[in-house]
Amino acid sequence: MAPLLPLLPRCGGGEQKPDVKAMKDPFTEALYPEVTDHVHLCPSCATARFEES
């Protein structure tokens, strides 16, 4: 799997994973819904980011 790593998107947590998606930042969306920041997160990092808010 090492040859595919350069092609995989990098999560906000710093890891390259196949399930990383561009999404609205769950932290800022919960606190400030009018902000339209997009970040790259995997599901587990997105959940953790939302729980921080």
C-alpha positions in Angstrom: 0.0 0.0 0.0 3.0 2.3 0.3 3.0 3.3 -3.4 -0.6 4.7 -3.1 0.2 7.0 -0.1 1.0 10.0 -2.3 -2.4 9.7 -4.0 -4.4 9.5 -0.8 -5.7 12.8 0.7 -4.3 14.0 4.0 -6.6 14.3 6.9 -6.6 17.3 9.2 -5.1 15.0 11.8 -2.1 14.6 9.5 -2.6 11.0 8.3 -3.3 9.9 4.8 -6.4 7.8 4.6 -8.8 6.7 1.8 -11.9 7.9 3.7 -10.8 11.6 3.9 -13.4 14.0 2.5 -13.6 17.8 2.1 -16.3 19.0 4.5 -17.4 22.0 6.4 -15.4 22.3 9.6 -17.7 20.7 12.3 -16.2 22.9 15.0 -16.8 26.2 13.4 -20.1 25.1 11.8 -21.5 24.3 15.3 -20.4 27.6 16.8 -20.7 29.9 13.8 -23.0 28.4 11.1 -22.5 31.4 8.7 -18.8 30.5 8.3 -18.1 28.3 5.3 -14.6 26.9 6.1 -13.8 23.6 4.4 -11.3 21.1 5.8 -10.2 17.6 4.9 -11.2 15.1 7.6 -11.8 11.4 8.1 -14.9 10.3 9.9 -13.2 9.8 13.3 -11.4 13.2 13.1 -14.7 14.9 12.1 -16.4 13.3 15.1 -13.6 14.4 17.5 -13.6 17.9 16.0 -17.4 18.2 16.5 -17.2 17.0 20.1 -14.6 19.7 20.8 -17.2 22.3 20.0 
